[in-house]
């Protein structure tokens, strides 16, 4: 899986540069999320603007990272979700678990 990791203003940004997050490639994403979801950050941003398909293993990876940060009141924010992807979050009621933003800059402005 092609991932780009950035640190800006104590915010970790993981950009997913793949059209699909499915069982065949989600294990690398899960491993990276667990490594990057550390208690010394202000927020974890997952940029999925290039993603067109997510299966249950992809949602599971997001939830695992969120669970690791939730006890420390550190938000996991999904950035750039296409409308059809956001609809899946709604159907699964995960829109109540994660924060959502259209752009990375929008979130960084909140934490600067």
C-alpha distances in whole Angstrom, upper triangle without the diagonal:
4,6,10,12,16,19,22,25,24,22,18,16,12,11,8,8,7,10,9,9,10,11,9,6,8,9,6,7,11,11,10,13,15,15,16,18,21,25,25,24,25,22,19,17,14,14,13,15,13,12,14,14,13,15,16,14,12,15,16,13,15,18,18,17,20,22,22,23,25,28,28,28,25,24,20,20,18,18,18,18,19,23,22,19,21,24,21,21,25,26,24,26,23,25,27,25,22,23,22,23,23,22,21,24,26,24,25,29,29,28,30
4,7,10,13,17,20,23,22,20,16,14,10,8,6,5,6,10,11,11,13,15,13,9,11,12,9,9,13,13,11,13,16,16,15,18,21,24,25,23,24,21,18,16,13,12,12,13,11,12,15,15,15,17,19,17,14,17,18,15,16,20,19,18,21,23,23,23,26,29,28,28,25,23,20,19,17,17,17,17,19,22,22,19,21,24,23,22,26,27,26,27,24,25,28,25,23,23,22,21,21,19,18,21,24,23,23,26,27,26,28
4,6,10,13,16,20,19,16,13,10,7,6,5,6,8,12,12,11,14,16,15,11,11,12,9,8,11,11,9,10,14,13,12,15,18,21,21,19,20,18,14,13,10,10,10,12,11,12,15,16,15,18,19,17,14,16,17,14,14,18,17,15,18,21,20,20,23,26,25,25,21,20,17,16,15,14,15,16,18,22,22,19,20,23,22,21,25,26,25,26,22,23,25,23,20,20,19,19,19,17,15,19,21,19,19,23,24,23,24
4,7,10,13,17,16,14,11,8,6,5,7,8,11,14,15,15,18,20,19,15,15,16,12,11,14,14,10,12,15,13,12,15,17,20,19,17,18,16,13,12,10,10,11,13,12,14,17,19,18,21,22,20,17,19,20,16,16,19,19,16,19,22,20,20,23,26,24,24,21,19,17,16,15,14,15,17,19,23,23,20,22,25,24,23,26,28,27,27,24,24,26,24,20,20,19,18,18,16,13,16,19,17,17,20,22,20,21
4,7,10,14,13,11,7,6,5,6,9,11,14,17,18,17,20,21,21,17,16,16,13,11,13,13,9,10,13,11,9,12,14,17,16,13,15,13,11,10,10,10,13,15,15,16,20,21,20,22,23,20,17,19,20,16,15,18,18,15,17,20,18,17,20,23,21,21,18,17,15,15,14,14,16,18,21,24,25,22,22,26,25,23,26,29,27,27,23,24,25,22,19,19,19,18,18,16,13,15,18,16,15,19,20,18,19
4,6,10,10,8,6,5,7,8,12,13,17,20,21,20,23,24,24,20,19,20,17,15,17,16,12,12,15,13,10,13,14,16,15,12,13,12,10,10,11,11,14,16,17,18,22,23,22,25,26,23,20,21,22,19,17,20,20,16,18,21,19,18,21,23,21,21,17,16,15,14,15,14,16,19,22,25,26,23,23,27,26,24,28,30,28,28,25,24,26,23,20,19,18,17,18,15,11,13,16,14,12,16,17,15,15
4,7,6,6,5,6,9,11,15,17,20,23,24,22,25,27,27,23,22,22,19,17,18,17,14,13,15,13,10,12,12,14,12,9,11,10,10,10,12,13,17,18,20,21,25,26,25,27,27,25,22,23,23,20,18,21,20,16,18,20,18,16,19,21,19,19,15,15,14,14,16,15,18,20,24,27,28,25,25,29,28,26,28,31,29,29,25,25,26,23,20,19,19,17,18,15,12,13,15,13,11,14,15,12,13
4,5,5,7,8,11,13,17,19,22,25,26,24,28,30,30,26,24,25,22,20,21,21,17,16,18,17,13,14,14,15,13,10,10,10,11,11,13,14,18,18,21,22,26,27,26,29,29,28,24,25,25,22,20,23,22,19,19,22,20,18,20,22,19,19,15,15,15,14,16,15,18,21,24,27,29,26,25,29,29,26,29,32,30,29,26,25,25,23,20,18,18,16,17,14,10,10,13,11,8,11,12,10,9
4,5,8,10,14,16,20,22,25,28,29,27,30,32,33,29,27,27,25,22,23,23,19,18,20,18,15,15,14,14,11,9,8,10,11,12,15,16,20,21,24,25,29,30,29,31,31,30,27,26,27,24,22,23,23,20,19,22,20,17,20,21,18,17,14,15,15,15,17,17,19,22,26,28,30,28,26,30,30,27,29,33,31,30,26,25,25,23,20,18,19,17,18,15,12,11,13,11,7,10,10,7,6
4,7,10,13,16,19,22,25,27,28,26,29,30,31,27,25,25,23,20,21,20,17,16,17,15,12,12,11,11,8,5,6,8,9,11,14,16,20,22,24,25,28,29,27,30,29,28,25,24,25,22,19,21,20,17,17,19,17,14,17,18,15,14,11,12,13,14,17,17,20,22,26,28,30,27,26,30,29,26,29,32,30,28,25,24,24,21,19,17,18,18,20,17,13,14,15,12,9,12,12,8,9
4,6,10,13,16,19,22,24,24,22,26,27,28,24,22,23,21,18,18,18,15,13,15,14,10,10,10,11,9,6,5,5,6,7,11,13,16,18,20,21,25,25,24,26,26,24,21,21,22,19,16,18,18,14,14,17,15,13,15,17,14,14,10,10,10,11,13,13,16,19,22,25,26,23,22,26,26,23,25,28,26,25,22,21,21,19,16,14,15,14,16,14,10,11,12,9,8,11,11,8,9
4,7,10,13,16,19,21,21,19,22,24,24,21,19,19,17,14,15,15,11,10,12,11,7,8,9,11,10,7,8,6,5,6,9,11,14,16,18,19,22,23,21,23,23,22,19,19,19,16,14,16,16,12,13,16,14,12,15,17,15,15,11,11,10,10,12,12,15,18,21,24,25,22,21,25,24,21,24,27,25,24,21,20,21,18,15,14,15,15,16,14,11,13,14,11,10,14,14,11,13
4,6,10,12,15,18,18,17,20,22,22,19,17,18,16,13,14,15,11,10,13,12,9,10,12,14,14,10,11,8,6,5,6,7,11,13,14,15,19,20,19,21,22,20,17,17,18,15,13,16,16,13,14,17,16,14,17,20,18,17,13,12,10,9,10,10,12,15,18,21,22,19,19,23,22,20,23,25,24,23,20,19,21,18,15,14,13,13,14,11,8,11,13,10,10,14,14,13,14
4,6,9,12,15,15,13,17,18,19,15,13,15,12,9,11,12,9,8,11,11,9,10,13,16,16,13,14,11,8,6,5,6,9,11,12,13,16,17,16,18,19,17,14,15,16,13,11,15,15,12,13,17,16,15,18,21,19,19,15,14,11,10,10,10,12,14,17,20,21,17,18,21,20,18,22,24,22,23,19,19,21,18,15,15,14,14,15,13,10,14,15,13,13,17,18,16,18
4,6,9,12,13,12,16,18,18,14,14,15,13,10,13,14,11,11,15,15,12,14,17,20,20,17,17,14,11,8,6,5,7,8,9,10,14,15,15,18,19,17,14,15,17,14,13,17,17,15,16,20,19,18,21,24,23,22,18,16,13,12,10,9,10,12,14,18,19,16,17,20,19,18,22,24,22,23,20,19,22,20,16,16,14,14,13,12,10,13,15,14,14,18,19,18,20
4,6,8,9,9,12,15,15,11,11,13,11,8,12,13,11,11,15,15,14,15,19,22,22,19,20,17,13,11,7,6,6,8,7,7,11,12,12,14,16,15,11,13,15,13,12,16,16,15,17,20,20,20,22,25,24,24,20,18,15,13,11,10,11,11,13,17,17,14,16,19,18,17,20,22,21,22,19,19,22,20,17,17,15,15,15,14,13,16,18,17,18,21,22,22,23
4,7,9,10,13,16,15,12,13,15,13,11,15,16,14,15,18,18,17,19,22,25,25,22,23,20,17,14,11,9,8,8,6,7,11,12,13,16,18,17,14,16,18,16,16,19,20,18,20,23,23,23,25,29,28,27,24,22,18,17,14,13,12,13,14,18,18,15,18,20,19,19,23,24,23,25,22,22,25,23,20,20,18,18,16,15,15,18,20,19,20,23,24,24,26
4,6,7,10,13,12,9,11,14,12,11,14,16,15,15,19,20,19,20,24,27,28,25,26,22,19,16,13,11,8,9,6,6,8,9,10,13,16,15,12,15,17,15,15,19,20,19,21,24,24,24,26,30,30,29,26,23,20,18,15,14,13,13,14,17,16,14,17,19,18,18,22,23,22,24,21,22,25,23,21,21,19,19,18,17,17,21,22,22,23,26,27,27,29
4,7,10,13,13,11,12,15,15,13,16,19,18,18,21,22,22,23,26,29,30,27,27,24,21,18,14,12,9,9,6,4,5,6,9,12,15,15,12,15,17,16,16,20,21,20,22,25,26,26,27,31,31,30,27,24,21,19,15,15,13,12,11,15,13,12,15,17,16,17,20,21,20,23,20,21,24,23,21,21,19,19,18,18,19,22,23,23,24,27,28,28,30
4,6,9,9,8,9,13,13,11,14,17,16,16,19,21,21,22,25,28,29,27,27,24,20,18,14,13,10,11,9,6,6,5,6,8,12,11,9,12,14,13,14,17,18,18,20,23,24,24,26,29,30,29,26,24,20,19,15,15,14,13,13,15,13,11,14,16,14,15,19,19,18,21,18,20,23,21,19,21,19,20,19,20,20,24,24,24,26,29,29,29,31
4,7,8,6,6,10,10,8,10,13,13,13,16,18,18,19,22,25,27,24,25,21,18,16,12,12,9,12,10,7,8,6,5,6,9,8,5,9,11,10,11,14,15,15,17,19,20,21,23,26,27,26,23,21,17,17,14,15,15,13,14,16,14,11,14,16,13,14,17,18,16,19,16,18,21,19,17,19,18,19,19,20,20,23,24,23,25,28,28,28,30
4,5,6,6,9,11,10,11,14,15,15,17,20,20,21,24,27,29,27,28,24,21,19,16,16,13,16,14,11,11,8,6,5,7,6,6,9,10,10,12,15,15,16,18,20,21,23,24,27,28,28,26,23,20,20,17,18,18,16,16,18,16,13,16,17,14,15,19,18,16,19,17,20,22,20,19,22,21,22,23,23,23,27,28,26,28,31,31,31,33
4,6,5,7,10,10,11,13,15,15,17,19,20,21,24,27,29,28,29,26,22,21,18,19,16,19,17,14,14,11,9,7,8,5,7,10,10,10,13,15,15,17,19,20,21,23,24,27,28,29,26,25,21,22,19,21,21,19,20,22,19,17,19,20,17,17,21,20,18,21,19,22,24,22,21,24,23,25,26,26,26,30,30,29,30,34,33,33,35
4,6,8,9,11,12,14,15,16,18,20,21,22,25,29,31,29,30,27,23,22,19,19,17,20,17,15,15,12,11,10,12,9,10,14,13,13,16,18,17,19,21,23,23,25,27,30,31,31,29,27,23,24,21,22,22,21,21,24,21,19,22,23,19,20,24,23,21,24,22,25,27,25,24,26,25,27,27,27,27,31,31,30,31,35,35,34,36
4,6,6,7,9,11,12,13,15,17,18,19,22,26,27,26,27,24,20,19,16,16,14,17,15,13,14,12,11,11,12,9,9,12,13,11,14,16,16,16,19,21,21,23,25,27,28,28,26,24,21,21,19,20,20,19,20,22,20,18,20,22,19,19,23,23,21,24,21,23,26,23,22,24,23,24,24,24,24,27,28,27,28,31,32,31,33
4,5,5,6,9,10,10,12,14,15,16,19,23,25,23,24,21,17,17,13,15,13,16,15,12,14,12,9,9,10,6,6,9,9,7,10,12,12,13,15,17,17,19,21,24,25,25,22,21,17,18,16,18,19,17,19,21,19,16,18,20,17,17,21,21,18,21,18,20,22,20,18,21,20,22,23,23,22,26,26,25,26,29,29,28,31
4,5,5,6,9,10,11,12,14,15,18,22,24,23,24,22,18,18,15,17,16,19,18,16,18,16,13,12,12,8,9,12,10,8,11,13,12,13,16,17,16,19,21,23,24,25,23,22,18,20,18,20,21,20,22,25,23,20,22,23,20,20,23,23,21,23,20,23,24,21,20,23,23,25,26,25,24,28,29,26,27,31,30,29,32
4,5,5,6,9,10,11,12,14,17,21,22,21,23,20,17,17,14,15,15,18,17,15,18,16,14,15,15,11,10,13,13,9,12,15,13,13,16,18,17,19,21,24,24,25,22,21,18,19,18,19,20,20,22,25,24,20,22,25,22,21,25,25,23,25,22,24,25,22,21,23,23,24,24,24,22,26,27,25,25,29,29,28,30
4,5,5,6,9,10,10,12,15,19,20,18,20,17,13,13,10,12,12,15,14,13,16,14,12,13,13,10,8,11,10,7,9,12,11,10,13,15,15,16,19,21,22,22,19,18,14,15,14,16,17,17,19,22,21,17,19,21,19,18,22,22,20,22,18,20,22,19,17,19,19,20,21,20,19,22,23,21,22,26,26,24,27
4,6,5,6,9,10,10,14,17,19,18,20,17,13,14,12,14,14,18,18,16,18,16,13,13,12,9,8,10,8,5,8,10,8,8,11,12,12,14,16,19,19,20,18,17,14,15,15,17,19,18,21,23,22,19,20,22,19,18,21,22,19,20,17,20,21,17,16,19,19,21,23,22,21,24,25,22,23,27,26,25,27
4,6,5,6,9,10,13,16,18,17,20,18,14,15,14,16,17,20,20,18,21,19,17,17,16,12,12,14,12,8,11,13,10,9,13,14,12,15,18,19,20,21,19,18,16,18,17,19,22,21,24,27,26,22,23,26,23,21,25,26,23,24,21,23,24,20,19,21,22,23,25,24,22,25,26,24,24,28,27,25,28
4,5,5,6,8,11,15,16,15,17,15,12,13,11,13,15,18,18,17,20,19,17,18,17,14,13,14,13,10,11,13,11,9,13,15,13,14,17,19,19,20,17,17,14,16,15,17,19,19,22,25,25,21,22,25,23,21,25,26,23,24,21,22,23,20,18,19,20,21,22,21,19,22,23,21,21,25,24,22,24
4,5,5,6,9,13,14,13,15,12,9,10,9,12,13,17,17,16,19,18,16,17,16,13,11,12,11,7,8,10,8,6,9,11,10,11,14,16,16,17,14,13,10,12,13,15,17,18,21,23,23,19,20,23,20,18,22,23,20,21,17,19,20,16,14,16,17,18,20,19,17,20,21,18,19,22,22,20,22
4,6,5,8,11,13,13,15,14,11,13,12,16,17,21,21,20,23,21,18,19,17,14,13,14,12,9,10,11,8,6,9,10,8,10,13,14,14,16,14,14,12,15,16,18,21,21,24,27,26,22,23,25,23,21,24,25,22,22,19,21,21,17,16,18,20,21,24,23,20,23,24,21,21,25,24,22,24
4,6,7,11,12,12,15,14,11,14,14,17,18,22,22,21,25,24,21,22,21,18,16,17,16,12,13,14,11,9,12,13,10,12,15,16,16,18,15,16,14,16,17,19,22,23,26,29,29,25,25,28,26,24,27,28,25,26,22,24,24,20,19,20,22,23,25,23,20,23,24,21,21,24,24,21,23
4,6,9,10,9,12,10,8,10,11,14,16,19,20,20,23,23,20,22,21,18,16,17,16,12,12,14,12,9,11,13,10,10,14,16,14,15,12,13,11,14,15,16,19,20,24,27,27,23,23,26,25,22,25,27,25,25,21,22,22,19,17,17,19,19,21,20,17,19,21,17,17,21,20,18,20
4,7,9,8,10,9,7,10,11,14,17,20,21,21,24,23,20,21,20,18,16,16,15,12,11,11,10,6,8,10,7,6,10,12,11,12,9,10,9,12,14,16,19,20,24,26,26,23,22,25,23,20,23,25,23,22,18,20,19,16,14,15,17,19,21,20,17,20,20,17,17,20,19,17,19
4,6,6,9,9,9,12,14,18,20,23,25,24,27,27,24,25,24,21,20,19,18,15,14,15,12,9,11,11,8,7,11,11,10,12,9,11,11,15,17,19,22,23,27,29,30,26,26,28,27,24,27,29,26,25,21,22,22,18,17,18,20,21,24,22,19,21,22,18,18,21,19,16,19
4,6,8,9,10,14,16,20,22,25,27,27,30,29,27,27,26,24,22,21,20,18,16,16,14,11,12,12,9,7,10,9,7,9,8,11,12,15,18,20,24,25,29,31,32,28,27,30,28,25,27,30,27,25,22,23,22,18,17,18,20,22,24,23,20,22,22,18,18,20,19,15,18
4,7,9,11,14,17,20,23,26,28,28,31,31,28,30,28,26,24,24,23,20,19,19,17,14,14,15,12,10,13,13,9,11,9,12,14,16,19,21,24,26,29,32,33,29,28,31,30,27,29,32,29,28,24,25,24,21,19,19,21,22,24,23,19,20,21,17,16,19,17,14,15
4,6,7,11,14,17,20,22,24,25,28,28,26,27,26,25,22,22,21,19,17,17,16,13,13,15,12,9,12,13,10,10,7,10,11,13,16,17,21,22,26,28,30,26,25,28,27,24,27,29,27,26,22,22,21,18,16,16,18,18,21,19,15,17,17,14,12,15,14,11,13
4,7,10,13,16,19,21,24,24,28,28,26,28,27,25,23,22,22,19,17,18,17,14,13,15,13,10,12,13,10,9,6,8,10,11,14,16,19,21,25,27,28,25,23,27,26,23,25,28,26,24,21,20,19,17,15,13,15,16,18,17,14,15,15,11,10,12,10,7,10
4,6,10,13,16,18,21,21,24,24,22,24,23,22,19,18,19,16,13,14,15,11,10,13,12,9,10,13,10,9,5,5,6,7,11,12,16,17,21,23,25,21,20,23,23,19,21,24,22,21,17,17,17,14,11,10,12,13,15,14,11,13,13,9,9,12,10,8,11
4,7,10,13,15,18,18,21,21,19,21,20,19,16,15,16,13,10,12,12,9,9,12,11,9,11,14,12,11,8,6,5,6,9,10,14,15,19,21,22,19,18,21,20,17,20,23,21,20,16,16,16,13,10,10,11,12,15,13,11,13,14,10,11,14,13,11,14
4,6,9,12,14,14,18,18,17,19,19,18,15,14,16,13,10,13,14,11,11,14,14,12,14,17,16,14,11,8,6,5,6,7,10,12,15,18,19,16,15,19,18,16,18,21,20,19,15,15,16,14,10,9,9,9,11,10,8,11,11,8,10,13,12,12,14
4,6,9,11,11,14,15,13,16,16,15,12,12,14,11,8,12,13,10,11,14,15,13,15,19,18,17,13,11,8,6,5,6,9,10,13,16,17,13,13,17,16,14,17,19,18,18,14,14,16,14,10,10,10,10,11,11,9,13,13,11,13,16,16,15,18
4,6,8,9,12,14,13,16,18,17,13,14,16,14,11,15,16,14,14,18,18,17,19,22,22,20,17,14,11,8,6,5,6,8,11,14,15,12,13,16,16,15,18,20,19,19,16,15,18,16,13,12,10,9,9,8,8,11,12,11,13,16,16,16,18
4,5,5,8,10,10,13,15,15,11,12,15,13,11,15,16,15,16,19,20,19,20,24,24,22,19,16,13,10,7,6,6,6,8,12,12,9,10,14,13,13,16,18,17,18,15,15,18,16,13,13,11,11,10,10,11,14,15,14,16,19,19,20,22
4,6,8,11,12,16,18,18,14,15,18,17,15,18,20,19,19,23,23,22,23,27,27,25,22,19,15,13,9,7,4,5,7,10,12,10,11,14,15,14,17,19,19,20,17,16,20,19,16,15,12,11,9,9,10,13,14,14,16,19,20,21,22
4,7,9,11,15,18,17,14,16,19,17,16,20,21,20,21,24,25,24,26,29,29,28,24,21,18,16,12,10,8,8,8,12,13,11,13,16,16,16,19,21,21,22,19,19,22,21,18,18,15,14,12,12,13,17,18,18,20,22,23,24,26
4,6,7,11,14,14,11,12,16,14,14,17,19,18,19,22,23,23,24,28,28,27,24,21,17,15,12,11,9,8,8,11,10,8,11,13,13,13,17,18,17,19,17,17,20,19,17,17,15,15,14,14,15,19,19,19,21,24,24,25,27
4,7,10,14,15,12,13,17,16,16,19,21,21,21,24,26,26,27,30,31,29,27,23,20,18,14,13,11,9,7,10,8,7,11,12,11,13,16,16,17,19,17,17,21,21,18,19,16,17,15,17,18,22,22,22,24,27,27,28,30
4,7,10,11,9,11,14,14,14,17,19,19,20,23,24,25,25,29,30,29,26,23,20,18,14,15,13,11,10,12,9,7,11,12,10,12,15,15,15,17,16,17,20,19,18,19,17,18,18,19,20,24,24,23,26,28,28,29,32
4,7,8,6,7,10,11,11,13,15,16,17,19,21,22,22,26,27,26,24,21,17,16,13,14,14,11,11,13,10,7,10,11,9,10,13,13,12,15,13,15,18,17,15,17,16,18,18,19,20,24,24,23,25,28,27,28,31
4,6,5,7,9,10,11,13,15,16,17,19,21,22,23,26,27,27,25,22,19,18,16,17,17,14,15,16,13,10,13,13,10,11,14,13,11,15,13,16,18,17,17,19,19,21,21,23,23,27,27,25,28,31,30,30,33
4,5,5,6,9,10,10,12,15,15,16,18,20,20,23,25,25,23,21,18,18,16,18,19,16,17,18,15,12,14,14,10,11,14,12,10,13,12,15,17,15,16,19,19,21,23,24,24,28,28,26,28,31,30,30,33
4,5,5,6,9,10,10,13,14,15,17,19,20,22,24,24,22,20,17,18,16,18,19,17,18,20,17,14,16,17,13,13,17,16,13,16,14,17,19,16,16,19,20,22,23,24,24,28,28,26,28,31,30,29,32
4,5,5,7,9,10,11,13,14,16,17,18,21,23,22,20,18,14,15,12,15,16,13,15,17,15,12,13,15,12,11,15,15,13,15,12,15,17,15,14,16,16,19,20,20,20,24,24,22,24,27,27,26,29
4,5,5,6,9,10,11,12,14,16,16,19,21,20,18,16,13,13,11,14,15,13,15,16,14,11,12,13,10,9,12,12,9,11,9,12,13,11,11,14,14,17,19,20,20,24,23,21,23,26,25,25,28
4,5,5,6,9,10,10,12,14,15,18,20,19,18,16,13,15,14,17,19,16,19,20,18,15,15,16,13,12,15,15,11,13,11,14,15,12,13,16,17,20,22,23,22,26,25,23,25,28,27,26,29
4,5,5,7,9,10,11,13,14,17,18,18,16,15,12,13,12,15,17,16,18,20,19,15,16,18,15,13,17,17,14,16,13,15,16,13,13,16,16,19,21,21,20,24,24,21,23,26,25,24,27
4,5,5,6,9,10,11,12,15,16,16,14,12,8,10,9,12,15,13,16,18,17,13,14,16,13,11,14,16,13,13,10,12,13,10,9,12,13,15,17,18,17,21,20,18,20,23,21,21,24
4,5,5,6,9,10,10,13,15,14,13,12,9,11,11,15,17,16,19,20,19,15,15,17,14,11,14,15,12,12,9,12,12,8,9,12,14,17,20,21,20,23,22,20,22,25,23,22,25
4,5,5,6,9,10,12,14,15,13,13,10,13,14,17,20,19,22,23,22,19,18,20,18,15,18,19,15,16,13,15,15,12,12,15,17,20,22,23,21,25,24,21,23,26,24,23,26
4,5,5,7,9,11,12,12,10,10,8,11,12,15,18,17,21,23,22,19,18,21,18,16,19,20,17,17,13,15,15,12,11,13,15,18,20,20,18,21,21,18,19,22,21,19,22
4,5,5,6,9,10,10,8,7,6,9,11,14,18,17,20,22,22,18,17,19,17,14,17,18,15,14,11,13,12,8,8,10,13,16,19,19,18,21,20,17,18,21,19,18,21
4,5,5,7,10,10,10,10,9,13,14,18,21,20,24,25,24,21,20,22,19,16,19,20,16,16,13,15,14,10,11,14,17,20,23,23,22,24,23,20,22,24,22,21,24
4,6,7,8,10,9,10,10,14,16,19,22,22,25,27,27,23,22,24,22,19,22,23,20,19,16,18,17,13,13,15,18,21,24,24,21,24,24,20,21,24,22,20,23
4,6,6,7,5,7,8,11,14,17,21,21,24,26,26,23,21,24,22,19,21,23,20,19,16,17,15,12,11,13,16,18,22,21,19,21,21,17,18,21,18,16,20
4,5,5,6,7,8,12,15,18,21,21,25,25,26,23,21,23,22,18,20,22,19,17,14,15,13,10,10,12,16,18,22,22,20,22,21,18,19,21,18,17,21
4,6,8,10,12,15,18,22,25,25,28,29,30,26,25,27,25,22,23,25,22,20,17,18,16,13,14,16,19,22,25,25,23,25,24,21,22,24,21,19,22
4,5,9,11,15,18,21,25,25,29,30,31,27,25,28,27,23,25,27,24,22,19,20,18,15,15,15,19,21,24,24,22,23,22,19,19,21,18,16,19
4,6,10,12,16,19,22,23,26,27,28,25,23,25,25,21,22,25,22,20,17,17,15,12,12,12,16,18,22,22,20,21,20,16,17,19,15,14,17
4,7,10,13,16,19,20,24,25,26,23,21,24,23,20,21,24,22,20,16,16,15,12,11,11,14,16,19,19,16,18,17,13,14,16,13,12,15
4,6,10,12,16,16,20,21,23,20,17,20,20,16,18,21,19,17,13,13,12,9,7,7,10,12,16,16,14,16,14,11,13,15,12,11,15
4,7,10,13,14,17,19,20,16,15,18,17,14,16,19,16,15,12,11,11,9,6,6,9,11,14,14,12,15,14,11,13,16,14,13,17
4,6,10,10,14,16,17,14,12,16,16,12,15,18,16,15,11,10,11,9,6,4,5,7,10,10,10,12,11,8,11,14,12,12,16
4,7,7,11,13,14,11,9,13,13,10,13,16,15,14,11,10,12,10,7,6,5,6,9,9,9,13,12,10,13,15,15,15,18
4,6,9,12,14,11,10,14,14,13,15,18,17,17,14,12,15,14,10,8,6,5,6,6,6,10,9,9,11,14,14,15,17
4,6,9,11,10,9,13,14,13,15,18,18,18,15,14,17,16,13,11,8,6,5,6,8,11,11,11,14,16,16,18,20
4,6,8,6,6,9,10,10,12,14,15,15,13,11,15,15,12,11,8,8,7,10,12,15,14,14,17,19,19,20,23
4,6,5,6,9,10,11,12,14,16,16,15,13,17,18,15,14,11,11,9,12,14,17,16,17,20,22,22,24,26
4,5,5,6,9,10,10,12,14,15,14,12,16,17,15,15,12,12,11,14,17,19,18,19,22,23,23,25,28
4,5,5,7,9,10,11,13,14,14,13,17,18,16,17,14,15,14,17,19,22,21,21,25,26,26,28,30
4,5,5,7,9,10,11,13,11,11,15,15,13,14,12,13,13,15,17,20,19,19,22,24,24,25,28
4,5,5,6,9,10,10,9,8,12,13,11,11,9,11,11,14,16,19,17,17,21,22,22,23,26
4,5,5,6,9,9,10,9,12,14,13,14,12,14,14,18,20,23,21,21,24,26,25,27,30
4,5,5,6,8,8,9,12,13,13,14,13,16,16,19,21,24,22,22,25,27,26,27,30
4,6,5,6,5,5,9,9,9,11,10,13,15,17,19,22,20,19,22,24,23,24,27
4,5,5,6,5,8,10,11,12,11,14,16,19,21,24,21,21,24,26,24,25,29
4,5,8,8,11,12,13,15,15,18,19,22,24,27,25,24,28,29,27,29,32
4,5,8,9,10,12,14,15,18,20,23,24,27,25,24,27,29,27,28,31
4,5,6,8,10,12,13,17,19,22,23,26,23,22,25,27,25,26,29
4,5,5,6,9,10,14,17,19,20,23,21,19,22,24,22,23,26
4,6,6,7,8,11,14,17,18,20,18,17,20,21,19,21,24
4,6,8,10,14,17,19,20,22,19,18,21,22,19,21,24
4,7,10,13,17,19,19,21,19,17,20,21,19,19,23
4,6,10,13,15,15,17,15,13,16,18,16,16,20
4,7,11,12,12,14,12,10,13,15,13,14,17
4,7,9,10,13,10,9,13,14,13,14,18
4,6,7,9,7,7,10,12,11,13,16
4,7,9,7,9,12,13,13,15,17
4,5,5,7,9,10,12,13,15
4,5,5,6,9,10,11,12
4,5,5,6,9,10,10
4,6,5,7,9,11
4,5,5,7,9
4,5,5,6
4,5,5
4,6
4
